[in-house]
Structure formats: structure tokens, C-alpha cells
Amino acid sequence: MTIISRPYNKEKDYERVSDFLVKTYSDKNDFQNWHQPRWEYMHYHPYFYNEELQKIHDKIRIWEDDEKIVGVAHFEHTLGNCYIEIDKEYSDLQDEMVQYAEENLKGQSEGRSFLTFYVNEHNNQFKEILKSRGYKNAKEYNEYMSVFETEKEFPEITLPEGFKLQSLEDENNLNKLHRVLWRGFNHGDEPDDDLSGRRLMQSAPNYRKDLNIVVVAPDGNYVSYCGMWYDDKNKFAYVEPVATDPDYRKMGLGKAAVLEGVRRCKELGATKAYVATNKKFYLKIGFETIYTMEAWGKVF
């Protein structure tokens, strides 16, 4: 067994890491790795291509055993937050991966370096490594994973009169989509005219317009949106992102959009739908939080 590590090459390695995440997926509550759709969403989000981040794509690191990927250490959209993807059979690499991250993936804040790892609450080996290096659990930054079991009784999907559900396969109006995402994430009243980020996301290999759901208001505008991804090998849906125009909140529109996306994935064979949060909005829909990704941080 000869294990090497090397810089990530997006053109050569993106699909290989995607396949690694698909193969290492587990529906158990001790799952450490990302779901593949989050990796894809990261790569097709415009943040990943801002001027500063493009310079450091190769700081993502891959560990291989005889050319088989067994581990990845990476940031998401900023340095300082580190995620470790690992084949469980190679868990002894975690200390080496932490060492690499400390040397290459730290962020800067107020003149100090910092680094935060996200660790499944059940991954005691990883937590002990971090404790020995002086990291502490910053609970306010914890991430969470929640799941909707599609085989249980499915909630009724309802909308106020005059509103309707449709997918981007029915109509893919990028201006309307841009507007609901801009307003839904509280960026301001009206967006600019730059649709390049929306086109980039829709160019993702597994982006399916038929699974991306919008709620259309009586005036024809999109006022709620649910992005939905489907892993057809592991039979799960992944919710990312969800946004509702602030003028149309508290009307059940986001709930309807999410449930419609989950329903469509269920028809394709999905037994579960995941969302990386524990917000009450999702718990009220029928999601249940299944594990915490604890944030372990250190200031250097």
C-alpha cells in the first residue's frame, strides 16, 4: 500500500472525487463525508470562481492509494473552513490531513490565522486528534444534517388560490429565477442583469430542470424556489438552495416547492431527501435532524 497526496486538479479530478463521494456514501448517522450534490453545488456556484478563490483551487488536496482516491481535504467558498472526506478504511490519514490543512488552508481574521474543521459528532477518532492539537468545539458554528423519509405518509401539497407549481423544464426564465434568488436571500430589492451565475449553475452535470421547482405568483413572477438534486445510484434527493421572495413569506410557498421537489425524486426512486440544516422550517415539513457536524476551531 503506497499512499501519496497531491494537489487537486479540477479538470482531471472533479469527476473522480464525485465518484468517490458516491461510493463512500452511507445512510448511517456516523457519515463523515459530503453528499455528492454538495460537491457539485460548490463547483458550479459563482463564488468558486471569484478572483481570489481561483488562485487557490490547487490547495485542495487529494490522497490516493495506487491511484484510488481515499481522502480529500478542502475548503468550500473561503479559506479557514475545512472539510475532510475520507474512506473509512483509511481513517489513520486524518492526522496527516489535519497537518496539511494547518499548513495550507487557514483563514485570516483580524490579523490572526484560524482554522475550523467540521466533524461528525460520532467520529471520536477525528475529535481526539483535534483536541490533542488544541481545537475546541465552537457549537455556534455547528452544521446539521436532516432527512425526510419518503416512504412515510406524504404530506398534502397546497397553495393559495392563484399560485401554481411548475419546474424549470416547464419554463426556464433566468431573469425571474435570478430575481427570486436575489430577493429570497435578502440581497436587496432588484438584482443586476448579470445572469452568468445562473447559467453556470445550470451547466452542472447533474442539474435537472425537471427537479428544480418554482412557485409562480398570479402576476407570473417566480416567488419561491427549491433547488433539488438526485443521486440515482444511492437513491436520495438533496435540497439546495431554497429561497422565497420576502413579500410572499409565511404563505406556505417554500414548503410546497420543497415537497414537490421531494415528491418528484420519490417517483424516480428516492427513499430519502437530505438537507444540511436543522431549521424549524424543514422540521415542520417532516424532516428530522439525524446528526451534527461539529465545528472544531482554533486560532493560531
PASEBA-1860 file (N, C-alpha, C; in nm, 3 decimals):
! residues 300
1> MTIISRPY> 0.085/-0.119/0.000/0.000/0.000/0.000/0.089/0.124/0.000 ~ 0.084/0.198/-0.111/0.162/0.321/-0.124/0.067/0.439/-0.137 ~ 0.061/0.520/-0.032/-0.030/0.634/-0.030/0.048/0.761/-0.061 ~ -0.003/0.837/-0.154/0.056/0.966/-0.187/-0.050/1.073/-0.171 ~ -0.007/1.198/-0.158/-0.100/1.310/-0.163/-0.049/1.408/-0.268 ~ -0.142/1.479/-0.329/-0.106/1.572/-0.436/-0.212/1.681/-0.447 ~ -0.180/1.793/-0.517/-0.279/1.899/-0.535/-0.396/1.852/-0.623 ~ -0.510/1.909/-0.596/-0.631/1.884/-0.674/-0.622/1.954/-0.808
9> NKEKDYER> -0.658/1.883/-0.913/-0.668/1.940/-1.048/-0.813/1.930/-1.091 ~ -0.882/2.044/-1.096/-1.026/2.041/-1.119/-1.064/1.968/-1.247 ~ -0.992/1.994/-1.354/-1.028/1.933/-1.483/-1.013/1.781/-1.478 ~ -0.913/1.733/-1.408/-0.887/1.590/-1.404/-0.959/1.519/-1.289 ~ -0.978/1.591/-1.177/-1.019/1.524/-1.053/-1.163/1.548/-1.011 ~ -1.230/1.647/-1.070/-1.367/1.677/-1.024/-1.455/1.553/-1.028 ~ -1.460/1.487/-1.142/-1.547/1.369/-1.156/-1.498/1.254/-1.068 ~ -1.367/1.242/-1.052/-1.313/1.134/-0.969/-1.353/1.152/-0.823
17> VSDFLVKT> -1.348/1.276/-0.774/-1.391/1.300/-0.637/-1.542/1.279/-0.625 ~ -1.617/1.321/-0.727/-1.762/1.296/-0.726/-1.790/1.147/-0.712 ~ -1.721/1.067/-0.791/-1.741/0.921/-0.785/-1.702/0.867/-0.648 ~ -1.595/0.921/-0.590/-1.551/0.880/-0.456/-1.661/0.907/-0.353 ~ -1.724/1.025/-0.362/-1.830/1.060/-0.267/-1.952/0.970/-0.285 ~ -1.984/0.938/-0.409/-2.096/0.846/-0.436/-2.067/0.709/-0.375 ~ -1.945/0.660/-0.395/-1.909/0.526/-0.349/-1.898/0.516/-0.198 ~ -1.858/0.625/-0.132/-1.840/0.620/0.013/-1.965/0.663/0.089
25> YSDKNDFQ> -2.071/0.698/0.018/-2.197/0.739/0.084/-2.246/0.630/0.179 ~ -2.300/0.674/0.289/-2.366/0.584/0.384/-2.488/0.655/0.440 ~ -2.593/0.578/0.463/-2.712/0.639/0.525/-2.709/0.625/0.677 ~ -2.594/0.584/0.731/-2.579/0.573/0.876/-2.552/0.711/0.935 ~ -2.579/0.725/1.063/-2.567/0.856/1.127/-2.424/0.896/1.161 ~ -2.326/0.807/1.132/-2.187/0.842/1.156/-2.117/0.884/1.026 ~ -2.194/0.915/0.923/-2.139/0.952/0.793/-2.059/1.081/0.804 ~ -1.933/1.075/0.762/-1.843/1.191/0.773/-1.845/1.277/0.647
33> NWHQPRWE> -1.858/1.214/0.531/-1.832/1.285/0.405/-1.950/1.369/0.360 ~ -1.922/1.457/0.266/-2.028/1.529/0.198/-2.108/1.435/0.110 ~ -2.235/1.471/0.087/-2.311/1.410/-0.020/-2.261/1.470/-0.152 ~ -2.257/1.389/-0.255/-2.201/1.436/-0.382/-2.264/1.566/-0.432 ~ -2.397/1.586/-0.420/-2.454/1.712/-0.471/-2.394/1.837/-0.408 ~ -2.347/1.830/-0.284/-2.287/1.950/-0.224/-2.154/1.981/-0.293 ~ -2.078/1.878/-0.327/-1.952/1.897/-0.401/-1.980/1.961/-0.537 ~ -2.084/1.913/-0.602/-2.121/1.968/-0.733/-2.170/2.112/-0.721
41> YMHYHPYF> -2.252/2.138/-0.622/-2.303/2.273/-0.600/-2.188/2.370/-0.573 ~ -2.090/2.327/-0.495/-1.974/2.412/-0.468/-1.901/2.450/-0.597 ~ -1.883/2.353/-0.685/-1.806/2.376/-0.806/-1.880/2.458/-0.912 ~ -2.011/2.461/-0.905/-2.088/2.533/-1.006/-2.155/2.658/-0.948 ~ -2.110/2.696/-0.829/-2.153/2.822/-0.769/-2.055/2.930/-0.812 ~ -2.101/3.050/-0.847/-2.008/3.154/-0.893/-1.903/3.193/-0.790 ~ -1.930/3.175/-0.661/-1.831/3.207/-0.559/-1.701/3.131/-0.582 ~ -1.712/3.009/-0.635/-1.595/2.924/-0.653/-1.499/2.981/-0.758
49> YNEELQKI> -1.550/3.078/-0.837/-1.469/3.132/-0.946/-1.439/3.280/-0.927 ~ -1.454/3.330/-0.803/-1.413/3.467/-0.783/-1.260/3.476/-0.794 ~ -1.211/3.595/-0.815/-1.070/3.613/-0.850/-0.976/3.553/-0.747 ~ -1.006/3.570/-0.620/-0.916/3.521/-0.515/-0.922/3.370/-0.502 ~ -1.042/3.314/-0.510/-1.056/3.170/-0.488/-0.998/3.089/-0.604 ~ -1.006/3.143/-0.725/-0.950/3.071/-0.840/-0.801/3.047/-0.823 ~ -0.733/3.135/-0.751/-0.590/3.123/-0.732/-0.552/3.007/-0.639 ~ -0.649/2.959/-0.562/-0.615/2.858/-0.460/-0.689/2.727/-0.478
57> HDKIRIWE> -0.749/2.704/-0.595/-0.815/2.576/-0.618/-0.721/2.459/-0.592 ~ -0.593/2.477/-0.626/-0.500/2.365/-0.610/-0.455/2.344/-0.466 ~ -0.504/2.427/-0.373/-0.479/2.400/-0.231/-0.566/2.284/-0.180 ~ -0.674/2.255/-0.251/-0.748/2.132/-0.221/-0.651/2.016/-0.241 ~ -0.653/1.919/-0.152/-0.554/1.810/-0.155/-0.622/1.675/-0.164 ~ -0.564/1.588/-0.243/-0.615/1.452/-0.262/-0.514/1.351/-0.210 ~ -0.563/1.249/-0.141/-0.480/1.135/-0.101/-0.523/1.014/-0.183 ~ -0.425/0.941/-0.237/-0.453/0.827/-0.323/-0.373/0.705/-0.279
65> DDEKIVGV> -0.433/0.591/-0.293/-0.367/0.462/-0.273/-0.372/0.388/-0.407 ~ -0.257/0.374/-0.471/-0.250/0.308/-0.602/-0.349/0.371/-0.700 ~ -0.349/0.507/-0.703/-0.431/0.588/-0.792/-0.581/0.584/-0.758 ~ -0.617/0.527/-0.646/-0.756/0.529/-0.598/-0.768/0.637/-0.492 ~ -0.862/0.730/-0.509/-0.881/0.835/-0.410/-0.930/0.775/-0.279 ~ -0.862/0.812/-0.170/-0.902/0.764/-0.038/-0.928/0.878/0.060 ~ -0.896/1.001/0.019/-0.921/1.115/0.107/-0.909/1.247/0.031 ~ -0.981/1.347/0.080/-0.977/1.482/0.023/-0.987/1.582/0.139
73> AHFEHTLG> -0.901/1.683/0.138/-0.910/1.794/0.233/-0.937/1.920/0.152 ~ -1.041/1.994/0.190/-1.079/2.108/0.107/-1.155/2.213/0.185 ~ -1.156/2.333/0.130/-1.242/2.441/0.178/-1.373/2.434/0.099 ~ -1.465/2.527/0.127/-1.585/2.538/0.044/-1.575/2.666/-0.038 ~ -1.619/2.778/0.017/-1.611/2.902/-0.059/-1.519/3.004/0.005 ~ -1.444/2.961/0.106/-1.348/3.051/0.169/-1.247/2.968/0.247 ~ -1.124/3.017/0.256/-1.025/2.951/0.340/-1.064/2.968/0.487 ~ -1.021/2.872/0.567/-1.048/2.878/0.711/-1.148/2.774/0.756
81> NCYIEIDK> -1.236/2.731/0.666/-1.331/2.625/0.696/-1.289/2.502/0.617 ~ -1.259/2.392/0.687/-1.201/2.275/0.622/-1.292/2.153/0.640 ~ -1.305/2.079/0.531/-1.384/1.956/0.530/-1.294/1.840/0.489 ~ -1.308/1.730/0.561/-1.230/1.610/0.535/-1.324/1.501/0.483 ~ -1.297/1.457/0.359/-1.370/1.344/0.301/-1.276/1.225/0.304 ~ -1.322/1.112/0.357/-1.227/1.002/0.376/-1.295/0.866/0.364 ~ -1.222/0.772/0.305/-1.262/0.632/0.306/-1.236/0.579/0.447 ~ -1.336/0.519/0.509/-1.324/0.476/0.648/-1.205/0.382/0.671
89> EYSDLQDE> -1.169/0.307/0.567/-1.057/0.214/0.581/-0.923/0.287/0.594 ~ -0.924/0.417/0.568/-0.801/0.496/0.573/-0.810/0.606/0.678 ~ -0.884/0.579/0.785/-0.907/0.683/0.886/-0.778/0.727/0.955 ~ -0.673/0.645/0.949/-0.547/0.683/1.011/-0.482/0.801/0.939 ~ -0.532/0.836/0.820/-0.479/0.951/0.748/-0.527/1.084/0.805 ~ -0.623/1.080/0.894/-0.685/1.204/0.939/-0.584/1.300/1.003 ~ -0.488/1.248/1.079/-0.390/1.336/1.142/-0.304/1.405/1.036 ~ -0.262/1.331/0.934/-0.184/1.390/0.825/-0.265/1.495/0.750
97> MVQYAEEN> -0.394/1.470/0.733/-0.479/1.563/0.662/-0.498/1.691/0.743 ~ -0.509/1.680/0.874/-0.518/1.798/0.959/-0.389/1.878/0.950 ~ -0.276/1.811/0.952/-0.147/1.878/0.941/-0.138/1.957/0.811 ~ -0.182/1.895/0.700/-0.181/1.965/0.572/-0.269/2.089/0.578 ~ -0.390/2.074/0.633/-0.483/2.187/0.639/-0.426/2.301/0.722 ~ -0.358/2.267/0.833/-0.299/2.373/0.917/-0.192/2.450/0.841 ~ -0.125/2.385/0.750/-0.017/2.450/0.675/-0.067/2.524/0.551 ~ -0.188/2.489/0.504/-0.229/2.541/0.373/-0.370/2.599/0.363
105> LKGQSEGR> -0.456/2.569/0.459/-0.597/2.605/0.442/-0.649/2.702/0.547 ~ -0.560/2.761/0.625/-0.605/2.854/0.729/-0.662/2.981/0.668 ~ -0.758/3.040/0.738/-0.812/3.170/0.700/-0.752/3.279/0.786 ~ -0.788/3.404/0.754/-0.737/3.519/0.828/-0.853/3.603/0.878 ~ -0.846/3.646/1.003/-0.946/3.734/1.060/-0.883/3.821/1.167 ~ -0.898/3.952/1.151/-0.846/4.048/1.249/-0.698/4.024/1.278 ~ -0.623/3.993/1.173/-0.479/3.976/1.188/-0.434/3.843/1.245 ~ -0.526/3.750/1.266/-0.493/3.618/1.320/-0.535/3.511/1.222
113> SFLTFYVN> -0.462/3.400/1.222/-0.499/3.284/1.142/-0.595/3.196/1.221 ~ -0.688/3.134/1.150/-0.781/3.042/1.216/-0.812/2.926/1.123 ~ -0.860/2.818/1.182/-0.900/2.701/1.104/-1.011/2.629/1.177 ~ -1.115/2.592/1.104/-1.228/2.520/1.161/-1.252/2.394/1.079 ~ -1.261/2.281/1.148/-1.297/2.154/1.085/-1.440/2.118/1.122 ~ -1.508/2.047/1.032/-1.644/2.001/1.058/-1.641/1.849/1.068 ~ -1.683/1.800/1.187/-1.662/1.660/1.223/-1.795/1.598/1.265 ~ -1.828/1.484/1.207/-1.948/1.414/1.252/-1.938/1.387/1.402
121> EHNNQFKE> -2.045/1.415/1.472/-2.045/1.401/1.618/-2.002/1.262/1.665 ~ -2.018/1.160/1.580/-1.983/1.023/1.618/-1.840/0.986/1.581 ~ -1.766/1.076/1.515/-1.630/1.047/1.472/-1.533/1.082/1.585 ~ -1.527/0.994/1.684/-1.446/1.023/1.803/-1.297/1.026/1.772 ~ -1.251/0.943/1.679/-1.110/0.941/1.644/-1.066/1.078/1.593 ~ -1.144/1.137/1.505/-1.111/1.268/1.449/-1.115/1.374/1.559 ~ -1.215/1.368/1.644/-1.227/1.467/1.751/-1.109/1.461/1.847 ~ -1.060/1.340/1.876/-0.946/1.327/1.965/-0.820/1.387/1.902
129> ILKSRGYK> -0.804/1.369/1.772/-0.691/1.430/1.702/-0.697/1.581/1.717 ~ -0.815/1.638/1.697/-0.829/1.784/1.705/-0.809/1.834/1.848 ~ -0.862/1.762/1.946/-0.842/1.802/2.085/-0.693/1.806/2.120 ~ -0.619/1.705/2.072/-0.476/1.697/2.103/-0.399/1.812/2.041 ~ -0.455/1.875/1.938/-0.390/1.987/1.871/-0.445/2.122/1.920 ~ -0.531/2.119/2.020/-0.577/2.244/2.080/-0.705/2.301/2.023 ~ -0.779/2.223/1.945/-0.906/2.270/1.889/-1.017/2.256/1.992 ~ -1.117/2.344/1.981/-1.233/2.339/2.069/-1.360/2.345/1.986
137> NAKEYNEY> -1.465/2.282/2.037/-1.593/2.280/1.966/-1.661/2.416/1.978 ~ -1.673/2.485/1.865/-1.744/2.613/1.859/-1.887/2.583/1.818 ~ -1.971/2.553/1.915/-2.104/2.499/1.888/-2.191/2.592/1.805 ~ -2.165/2.723/1.816/-2.248/2.818/1.741/-2.227/2.806/1.590 ~ -2.120/2.736/1.548/-2.093/2.718/1.405/-2.120/2.575/1.357 ~ -2.177/2.494/1.443/-2.208/2.357/1.404/-2.297/2.354/1.280 ~ -2.280/2.250/1.198/-2.370/2.223/1.086/-2.453/2.099/1.120 ~ -2.564/2.082/1.051/-2.655/1.974/1.083/-2.704/1.906/0.955
145> MSVFETEK> -2.739/1.779/0.970/-2.797/1.705/0.858/-2.934/1.654/0.900 ~ -3.033/1.683/0.815/-3.169/1.637/0.840/-3.217/1.555/0.721 ~ -3.310/1.465/0.748/-3.356/1.374/0.642/-3.508/1.364/0.643 ~ -3.563/1.348/0.526/-3.705/1.323/0.505/-3.716/1.182/0.448 ~ -3.783/1.093/0.520/-3.800/0.956/0.473/-3.921/0.953/0.381 ~ -3.900/0.925/0.253/-4.008/0.939/0.155/-4.112/0.829/0.165 ~ -4.080/0.719/0.234/-4.174/0.608/0.241/-4.283/0.630/0.345 ~ -4.265/0.733/0.430/-4.371/0.763/0.526/-4.485/0.835/0.453
153> EFPEITLP> -4.595/0.853/0.522/-4.712/0.919/0.461/-4.672/1.059/0.413 ~ -4.699/1.086/0.286/-4.653/1.210/0.225/-4.752/1.323/0.252 ~ -4.703/1.438/0.296/-4.794/1.550/0.326/-4.865/1.599/0.199 ~ -4.983/1.653/0.218/-5.055/1.714/0.106/-4.985/1.844/0.066 ~ -4.976/1.868/-0.063/-4.913/1.989/-0.115/-5.023/2.087/-0.154 ~ -5.027/2.202/-0.088/-5.132/2.300/-0.115/-5.071/2.437/-0.141 ~ -5.143/2.520/-0.214/-5.101/2.657/-0.244/-5.222/2.750/-0.231 ~ -5.197/2.878/-0.202/-5.307/2.974/-0.203/-5.364/2.988/-0.345
161> EGFKLQSL> -5.486/3.031/-0.354/-5.552/3.047/-0.483/-5.473/3.143/-0.573 ~ -5.459/3.106/-0.698/-5.390/3.189/-0.795/-5.243/3.158/-0.812 ~ -5.184/3.082/-0.720/-5.044/3.043/-0.729/-5.034/2.901/-0.789 ~ -4.924/2.873/-0.854/-4.908/2.741/-0.911/-4.763/2.694/-0.901 ~ -4.746/2.562/-0.900/-4.615/2.499/-0.901/-4.578/2.459/-1.042 ~ -4.452/2.479/-1.077/-4.402/2.427/-1.203/-4.251/2.408/-1.191 ~ -4.194/2.337/-1.285/-4.050/2.316/-1.284/-3.984/2.408/-1.387 ~ -3.853/2.416/-1.380/-3.780/2.495/-1.479/-3.779/2.427/-1.615
169> EDENNLNK> -3.822/2.302/-1.621/-3.841/2.238/-1.750/-3.964/2.296/-1.820 ~ -4.063/2.337/-1.741/-4.183/2.399/-1.798/-4.153/2.538/-1.852 ~ -4.077/2.614/-1.775/-4.034/2.748/-1.817/-3.905/2.780/-1.743 ~ -3.801/2.809/-1.817/-3.672/2.839/-1.755/-3.637/2.985/-1.782 ~ -3.709/3.073/-1.713/-3.688/3.217/-1.729/-3.579/3.260/-1.630 ~ -3.458/3.282/-1.681/-3.345/3.311/-1.592/-3.360/3.445/-1.521 ~ -3.426/3.541/-1.584/-3.448/3.670/-1.517/-3.538/3.653/-1.395 ~ -3.645/3.576/-1.411/-3.734/3.551/-1.298/-3.664/3.470/-1.189
177> LHRVLWRG> -3.583/3.372/-1.230/-3.510/3.290/-1.135/-3.408/3.375/-1.059 ~ -3.337/3.458/-1.132/-3.237/3.547/-1.072/-3.303/3.638/-0.969 ~ -3.420/3.687/-1.000/-3.488/3.780/-0.911/-3.533/3.713/-0.781 ~ -3.591/3.593/-0.791/-3.639/3.528/-0.669/-3.521/3.486/-0.581 ~ -3.411/3.445/-0.640/-3.295/3.409/-0.559/-3.229/3.533/-0.498 ~ -3.222/3.640/-0.574/-3.166/3.765/-0.522/-3.248/3.816/-0.404 ~ -3.378/3.827/-0.425/-3.465/3.878/-0.320/-3.480/3.776/-0.207 ~ -3.486/3.649/-0.242/-3.506/3.545/-0.142/-3.390/3.531/-0.046
185> FNHGDEPD> -3.270/3.566/-0.089/-3.154/3.564/0.000/-3.120/3.703/0.053 ~ -3.218/3.793/0.045/-3.210/3.924/0.111/-3.093/4.010/0.063 ~ -3.066/4.005/-0.068/-2.959/4.086/-0.124/-3.005/4.228/-0.158 ~ -3.135/4.251/-0.161/-3.187/4.382/-0.197/-3.314/4.370/-0.278 ~ -3.364/4.485/-0.324/-3.492/4.485/-0.394/-3.484/4.424/-0.533 ~ -3.400/4.478/-0.618/-3.394/4.430/-0.756/-3.250/4.391/-0.792 ~ -3.231/4.281/-0.861/-3.096/4.236/-0.894/-3.038/4.311/-1.014 ~ -2.908/4.288/-1.037/-2.846/4.338/-1.159/-2.887/4.249/-1.276
193> DDLSGRRL> -2.830/4.274/-1.392/-2.870/4.199/-1.511/-2.774/4.084/-1.543 ~ -2.682/4.054/-1.452/-2.582/3.950/-1.479/-2.640/3.812/-1.449 ~ -2.665/3.736/-1.553/-2.722/3.602/-1.538/-2.618/3.492/-1.549 ~ -2.490/3.529/-1.554/-2.386/3.429/-1.577/-2.380/3.325/-1.466 ~ -2.406/3.368/-1.341/-2.404/3.274/-1.230/-2.516/3.172/-1.240 ~ -2.633/3.216/-1.288/-2.746/3.123/-1.304/-2.715/3.023/-1.416 ~ -2.653/3.071/-1.523/-2.617/2.981/-1.633/-2.510/2.880/-1.588 ~ -2.416/2.928/-1.507/-2.312/2.839/-1.457/-2.373/2.725/-1.376
201> MQSAPNYR> -2.463/2.756/-1.283/-2.523/2.652/-1.201/-2.600/2.552/-1.287 ~ -2.669/2.601/-1.388/-2.748/2.512/-1.471/-2.662/2.427/-1.565 ~ -2.532/2.459/-1.573/-2.440/2.378/-1.654/-2.383/2.260/-1.576 ~ -2.417/2.249/-1.447/-2.367/2.138/-1.366/-2.413/2.005/-1.426 ~ -2.329/1.903/-1.422/-2.361/1.775/-1.488/-2.492/1.711/-1.442 ~ -2.526/1.728/-1.315/-2.646/1.662/-1.263/-2.760/1.760/-1.234 ~ -2.750/1.880/-1.289/-2.859/1.977/-1.273/-2.975/1.934/-1.361 ~ -3.092/1.917/-1.301/-3.210/1.874/-1.375/-3.319/1.979/-1.362
209> KDLNIVVV> -3.356/2.038/-1.474/-3.460/2.141/-1.470/-3.593/2.085/-1.421 ~ -3.619/1.957/-1.449/-3.746/1.899/-1.408/-3.757/1.880/-1.257 ~ -3.644/1.889/-1.185/-3.646/1.874/-1.039/-3.628/2.007/-0.967 ~ -3.605/2.114/-1.042/-3.594/2.248/-0.983/-3.730/2.316/-0.992 ~ -3.786/2.345/-0.877/-3.927/2.383/-0.866/-3.943/2.530/-0.832 ~ -4.038/2.595/-0.897/-4.071/2.733/-0.863/-4.220/2.743/-0.833 ~ -4.253/2.838/-0.747/-4.392/2.879/-0.727/-4.413/3.006/-0.806 ~ -4.515/3.005/-0.891/-4.544/3.119/-0.977/-4.662/3.196/-0.918
217> APDGNYVS> -4.642/3.326/-0.900/-4.747/3.413/-0.846/-4.849/3.446/-0.954 ~ -4.964/3.499/-0.916/-5.065/3.536/-1.017/-5.013/3.631/-1.125 ~ -4.912/3.714/-1.093/-4.859/3.807/-1.193/-4.752/3.743/-1.283 ~ -4.724/3.613/-1.261/-4.628/3.542/-1.345/-4.487/3.537/-1.292 ~ -4.456/3.612/-1.186/-4.322/3.610/-1.129/-4.299/3.484/-1.048 ~ -4.172/3.438/-1.045/-4.134/3.331/-0.954/-4.118/3.394/-0.815 ~ -4.184/3.336/-0.716/-4.178/3.395/-0.582/-4.125/3.297/-0.477 ~ -4.103/3.172/-0.515/-4.037/3.077/-0.428/-3.968/2.975/-0.516
225> YCGMWYDD> -3.856/2.924/-0.467/-3.774/2.833/-0.548/-3.713/2.725/-0.460 ~ -3.711/2.603/-0.510/-3.640/2.494/-0.444/-3.550/2.424/-0.545 ~ -3.419/2.430/-0.520/-3.325/2.352/-0.599/-3.320/2.210/-0.546 ~ -3.322/2.113/-0.636/-3.323/1.973/-0.595/-3.227/1.893/-0.681 ~ -3.150/1.807/-0.615/-3.052/1.722/-0.680/-3.088/1.576/-0.650 ~ -3.055/1.489/-0.742/-3.090/1.348/-0.723/-2.970/1.258/-0.751 ~ -2.934/1.177/-0.653/-2.828/1.076/-0.669/-2.896/0.945/-0.707 ~ -2.890/0.911/-0.835/-2.965/0.794/-0.881/-2.898/0.663/-0.842
233> KNKFAYVE> -2.772/0.666/-0.802/-2.705/0.543/-0.758/-2.740/0.511/-0.613 ~ -2.745/0.614/-0.529/-2.775/0.593/-0.388/-2.920/0.622/-0.351 ~ -2.996/0.665/-0.450/-3.141/0.683/-0.434/-3.177/0.784/-0.324 ~ -3.115/0.902/-0.332/-3.156/1.008/-0.240/-3.166/1.140/-0.313 ~ -3.248/1.229/-0.258/-3.260/1.368/-0.305/-3.180/1.457/-0.211 ~ -3.137/1.571/-0.263/-3.060/1.667/-0.182/-3.115/1.806/-0.212 ~ -3.155/1.876/-0.108/-3.219/2.007/-0.120/-3.114/2.118/-0.112 ~ -3.102/2.199/-0.217/-3.008/2.311/-0.218/-3.022/2.389/-0.348
241> PVATDPDY> -3.056/2.518/-0.342/-3.095/2.600/-0.228/-3.247/2.619/-0.226 ~ -3.295/2.687/-0.122/-3.438/2.722/-0.113/-3.448/2.871/-0.079 ~ -3.535/2.941/-0.150/-3.550/3.086/-0.127/-3.692/3.128/-0.160 ~ -3.744/3.220/-0.081/-3.876/3.278/-0.106/-3.867/3.430/-0.100 ~ -3.929/3.494/-0.197/-3.936/3.641/-0.200/-3.994/3.690/-0.068 ~ -3.930/3.789/-0.003/-3.978/3.835/0.127/-4.122/3.886/0.126 ~ -4.172/3.930/0.011/-4.310/3.976/0.006/-4.410/3.861/0.008 ~ -4.361/3.737/-0.003/-4.450/3.622/-0.014/-4.420/3.514/0.090
249> RKMGLGKA> -4.355/3.552/0.197/-4.325/3.456/0.302/-4.446/3.433/0.393 ~ -4.438/3.325/0.469/-4.545/3.286/0.563/-4.674/3.250/0.489 ~ -4.662/3.203/0.364/-4.780/3.163/0.287/-4.776/3.015/0.248 ~ -4.672/2.944/0.294/-4.659/2.802/0.263/-4.600/2.774/0.126 ~ -4.543/2.876/0.061/-4.492/2.858/-0.075/-4.362/2.777/-0.077 ~ -4.271/2.808/0.016/-4.146/2.733/0.023/-4.171/2.587/0.057 ~ -4.263/2.563/0.148/-4.299/2.426/0.185/-4.350/2.351/0.064 ~ -4.437/2.414/-0.014/-4.492/2.348/-0.132/-4.383/2.317/-0.234
257> AVLEGVRR> -4.291/2.411/-0.254/-4.183/2.391/-0.352/-4.092/2.275/-0.310 ~ -4.055/2.271/-0.182/-3.968/2.163/-0.133/-4.037/2.028/-0.147 ~ -4.161/2.021/-0.102/-4.232/1.893/-0.107/-4.254/1.846/-0.250 ~ -4.278/1.938/-0.342/-4.295/1.899/-0.482/-4.164/1.841/-0.538 ~ -4.052/1.904/-0.502/-3.924/1.851/-0.546/-3.897/1.713/-0.489 ~ -3.925/1.695/-0.360/-3.906/1.565/-0.297/-3.999/1.461/-0.360 ~ -4.123/1.501/-0.386/-4.220/1.408/-0.447/-4.170/1.359/-0.582 ~ -4.116/1.448/-0.661/-4.066/1.408/-0.794/-3.947/1.313/-0.782
265> CKELGATK> -3.861/1.339/-0.683/-3.748/1.248/-0.663/-3.796/1.112/-0.612 ~ -3.898/1.113/-0.529/-3.955/0.986/-0.484/-4.005/0.904/-0.602 ~ -4.065/0.970/-0.698/-4.112/0.898/-0.817/-3.997/0.837/-0.895 ~ -3.878/0.896/-0.882/-3.760/0.842/-0.950/-3.693/0.730/-0.871 ~ -3.736/0.711/-0.746/-3.681/0.604/-0.665/-3.615/0.648/-0.537 ~ -3.615/0.778/-0.506/-3.551/0.827/-0.384/-3.624/0.775/-0.260 ~ -3.547/0.722/-0.167/-3.604/0.678/-0.039/-3.583/0.781/0.071 ~ -3.492/0.877/0.044/-3.461/0.981/0.142/-3.437/1.113/0.069
273> AYVATNKK> -3.460/1.221/0.143/-3.420/1.354/0.096/-3.342/1.418/0.210 ~ -3.225/1.473/0.177/-3.139/1.536/0.277/-3.138/1.687/0.260 ~ -3.120/1.756/0.372/-3.095/1.900/0.370/-2.997/1.930/0.483 ~ -2.897/2.012/0.455/-2.789/2.036/0.551/-2.823/2.151/0.645 ~ -2.924/2.131/0.726/-2.966/2.231/0.824/-3.061/2.165/0.924 ~ -3.083/2.232/1.035/-3.184/2.188/1.131/-3.289/2.296/1.154 ~ -3.305/2.384/1.054/-3.402/2.493/1.069/-3.543/2.439/1.089 ~ -3.620/2.511/1.171/-3.755/2.468/1.203/-3.842/2.456/1.079
281> FYLKIGFE> -3.816/2.540/0.980/-3.893/2.534/0.854/-3.895/2.392/0.799 ~ -3.779/2.326/0.799/-3.770/2.191/0.743/-3.828/2.087/0.839 ~ -3.806/2.107/0.967/-3.858/2.012/1.065/-4.011/2.010/1.064 ~ -4.071/2.126/1.040/-4.217/2.132/1.033/-4.271/2.063/0.908 ~ -4.191/2.059/0.803/-4.232/1.990/0.680/-4.232/1.839/0.698 ~ -4.142/1.790/0.784/-4.132/1.645/0.803/-3.989/1.593/0.804 ~ -3.890/1.683/0.792/-3.750/1.642/0.805/-3.717/1.619/0.953 ~ -3.623/1.530/0.977/-3.574/1.503/1.113/-3.422/1.516/1.115
289> TIYTMEAW> -3.369/1.588/1.214/-3.224/1.603/1.225/-3.163/1.471/1.272 ~ -3.063/1.422/1.197/-3.007/1.290/1.227/-2.864/1.295/1.280 ~ -2.788/1.399/1.248/-2.657/1.413/1.310/-2.607/1.556/1.298 ~ -2.509/1.585/1.383/-2.445/1.715/1.386/-2.305/1.704/1.328 ~ -2.269/1.801/1.244/-2.130/1.815/1.200/-2.070/1.924/1.289 ~ -1.999/1.880/1.392/-1.948/1.972/1.492/-1.835/2.058/1.435 ~ -1.838/2.186/1.467/-1.734/2.279/1.424/-1.625/2.282/1.532 ~ -1.505/2.237/1.496/-1.391/2.238/1.587/-1.290/2.340/1.535
297> GKVF> -1.268/2.446/1.612/-1.186/2.556/1.564/-1.066/2.587/1.652 ~ -0.974/2.659/1.590/-0.851/2.700/1.661/-0.802/2.830/1.600 ~ -0.759/2.922/1.685/-0.695/3.045/1.642/-0.545/3.029/1.664 ~ -0.466/3.064/1.564/-0.321/3.042/1.570/-0.247/3.171/1.608
END
